[in-house]
Amino acid sequence: MAAAAETSVALSPRQRDVLFYLRKGMRNAEIGTLLGIKERTVKMYVHQLFDIFDVTNRTELAGSLRYSDEAGLRNTPCTEVHVHKNVGS
């Protein structure tokens, strides 16, 4: 049986920005426009996030995150991210 483990993940400021907008359901092109970067650059950051959180799509990414809402981070880019992963067998 696999157990869930929680670990903190350090993200770059840009990865946090992209993650913030992903959580809001924005598309890569929209994120790129807001951040002043190309869509393909956003796509690169999205794939980095997939690798960091060991997921394959945006839905899995959203499901693996937990934010500290009591710290007032619900509507601002996060500074702390926790990921839940199955460990063991």
N, C-alpha and C positions, 0 to 999 in steps of 0.2 A: 504494500500500500504506500502510495506517495504522500508525503506531507507537504503542506504549503509553507514556504519560507519567505520572509520579508527582508529585503535588503534595500538600503539607500543607494541611489544612483546619482552620480555627479554628472550634470549635463552642462554643455557650453551655453553661454547666453543665447546664441542663435538657435541651438537645439530647443532650449526652453521656450523661445518665442514661437517657433514652428509648432511645438507641442501644444502651446496655449491655443493657437488658432485651430489646430486639428481638433482639439476638444470642443471647440465651438462649431464643428462640422463644416469648416471652410475647405474649399478646393485648393489645390496647389497654386493655380493661377491667381486666385484671390489673395492667398497668403503672400505670394511673391509681390503682388502690387502693393499690399500694405507694408511689407518690409523693404521694398525697393530692391528686390533681387529677382533674378530670372526664375521662371517656373521650373526649369531643369535643376536649378540649385536647390529649390524647395524640395524637389523629388529626392535629391541626394540626401538632404537632412531627414526626410521621412524614412528612407531606407536605413540610415544610420540608427534612427530610433527603433525601427523594427529589429535590427541586430542587437541593440542594447537591451531591449526588453524581450528578446527571443520570441517574437511574434511574426506573423506573415501578412497581417492586414490591419486596417484602421480599427475595425471592431474589436479585434483581439487586443490591440494596444489600449483602447479605452477601457476594456475590461481588466487590464493588468495594473491600472493606475489607481492610486488612492491619494487624494489631496487633503490637506489639513484645512477644512472649511472654517473651523473655529478660529484659525489664524487670519481669516479674512482674505484668503487666496482664491476664492471661488471665481472672481471676475478680474483677476490680475495674473500676469505671468507668474508661474510658480517658481519658488526658490528651492523647494524640497520635493523630491519625487520618491515614492516607494513602489517597488515592483514585487508582485507575488509570483513565485515560481514553484512548481512542484519539484521536490527533491526526494531522493531515495527511490526505492522500487517496491 
